[in-house]
C-alpha cells in the first residue's frame, strides 16, 4: 500500500527550494521520482531551481512537453498534466490536489507550504488519504527536523 508523507515547510525556506533538497536526497538514495506540480509556471520554476540547486551535485531531470513526451531515462520527471509513462518509486506532489494516479507509487510526499490556502488543501488531502486507510506520516520541518525526512536508501 502506498505510504503518504506530509512535509510542513518552515517559513524561512520556499516550498520549491525545500522540494529541491527533498528530490536531491531521494535521488541520491537511489529512487526514481515523478514530481506533480500545480501548473506550467511551477514546473518551469522547479526545473530552473534543480539546475542551479547545487554546483557539486547533478540531478538528472526532465519536464514533460506539451505533447506528453519526456526523456524516460532520467531519474526525475516533472509534470503538471501528464501521468508518468514508466513506473516511478516516489511521487512528490506540489499540486495541492490528490492526483488520480497516486496509488501507482510506493510513496507519496506532499509538500505543505505555510500559506493558509496550501494548508487547507493539505488538510483535505490528508483526510482523503486517511479516509481510505493509507499509512500517513507528518514531518514538521519548523522543529528543525529538516535533515530527518525519513527517506530510506533503495541501494
C-alpha positions in Angstrom: 0.0 0.0 0.0 1.2 3.5 -0.8 2.8 5.4 2.1 2.0 9.1 2.4 4.3 11.6 4.0 3.4 15.2 4.6 6.3 17.8 4.9 5.3 21.1 6.6 7.8 23.6 5.2 9.4 26.1 7.5 8.7 29.8 6.7 12.4 30.5 6.2 12.5 28.3 3.1 10.4 28.3 0.0 8.4 25.2 -0.8 10.3 24.8 -4.1 13.7 25.1 -2.5 12.7 22.5 0.1 11.4 20.3 -2.8 14.9 20.6 -4.4 16.5 19.4 -1.2 14.0 16.6 -0.9 14.5 15.5 -4.5 18.3 15.6 -4.1 18.0 13.3 -1.0 15.6 10.9 -2.6 17.5 10.7 -5.9 20.8 10.1 -4.1 19.1 7.3 -2.1 18.6 5.5 -5.5 14.9 6.3 -6.2 13.0 7.3 -9.3 10.8 10.3 -8.9 7.8 11.9 -10.5 7.1 15.5 -9.5 3.5 16.6 -10.0 3.2 20.4 -10.0 0.3 22.8 -10.0 0.9 24.2 -13.5 3.3 25.2 -16.2 4.9 28.1 -14.2 5.6 25.9 -11.2 7.1 23.1 -13.4 9.3 25.6 -15.2 10.4 27.3 -11.9 11.3 23.9 -10.3 13.2 22.8 -13.4 15.3 26.0 -13.2 15.9 25.6 -9.5 17.0 22.0 -9.8 19.6 23.0 -12.5 21.0 25.7 -10.2 20.4 24.0 -6.8 23.9 22.5 -6.1 27.0 23.2 -8.0 28.7 20.0 -7.0 25.7 17.5 -7.4 23.8 16.9 -10.6 20.2 15.7 -10.6 19.2 14.3 -14.0 15.7 15.5 -14.6 13.3 16.5 -17.4 9.9 18.2 -17.8 7.1 16.7 -19.9 6.5 18.7 -23.1 3.1 19.8 -24.4 2.7 16.6 -26.3 3.2 14.5 -23.1 6.7 13.4 -24.1 9.6 13.2 -21.7 13.1 11.7 -21.5 12.3 8.5 -19.8 15.9 7.7 -19.0 16.2 10.5 -16.3 15.5 9.7 -12.7 13.3 12.8 -12.0 10.4 13.7 -14.2 8.3 16.9 -13.7 4.8 17.4 -15.0 1.6 19.2 -14.2 -0.7 17.4 -16.6 0.7 14.0 -17.5 0.9 10.7 -15.7 4.4 9.2 -15.7 5.0 6.8 -18.6 7.1 4.4 -16.6 6.9 3.3 -13.0 8.5 5.7 -10.6 9.1 4.9 -6.9 8.1 8.2 -5.3 5.6 10.9 -6.2 6.4 14.4 -5.0 3.1 16.2 -5.0 3.1 20.0 -5.2 -0.3 20.4 -6.9 -2.4 20.8 -3.8 -4.7 18.1 -5.1 -4.5 14.3 -4.9 -3.5 13.1 -8.4 -5.7 10.2 -9.7 -2.6 8.1 -10.3 -1.0 8.5 -6.8 -1.6 4.8 -5.8 0.8 3.6 -8.5 3.7 4.8 -6.3 5.3 3.2 -3.3 5.4 6.5 -1.6 3.8 9.9 -2.0 5.4 13.1 -0.5 3.0 16.0 0.0 4.9 19.3 0.4 3.0 21.8 2.5 4.0 25.5 2.4 2.9 27.8 5.2 0.3 29.8 3.4 -3.3 29.1 4.5 -4.6 28.1 1.1 -1.9 25.4 0.9 -2.6 24.3 4.4 -6.3 23.9 3.7 -5.5 21.9 0.6 -3.1 19.7 2.6 -5.7 19.1 5.3 -8.2 18.0 2.6 -5.6 15.7 1.0 -4.7 14.2 4.4 -8.4 13.5 5.1 -8.7 11.9 1.6 -5.8 9.5 2.3 -6.9 8.9 5.9 -10.5 8.0 4.9 -9.1 5.4 2.5 -6.8 3.8 5.1 -3.4 4.8 3.7 -0.5 4.9 6.2 0.3 8.6 6.9 3.3 10.4 8.4 3.7 14.1 9.2 7.0 15.8 9.3 7.1 19.3 10.9 10.2 20.9 9.5 9.7 24.0 11.6 11.0 21.9 14.5 14.5 21.7 13.0 13.8 18.2 11.5 14.9 19.2 8.0 17.7 16.5 8.0 15.4 13.7 9.3 12.9 13.4 6.5 12.7 9.7 6.5 13.9 8.9 3.0 15.5 5.5 3.0 18.1 4.3 0.6 17.0 1.8 -2.1 20.6 0.7 -2.6 
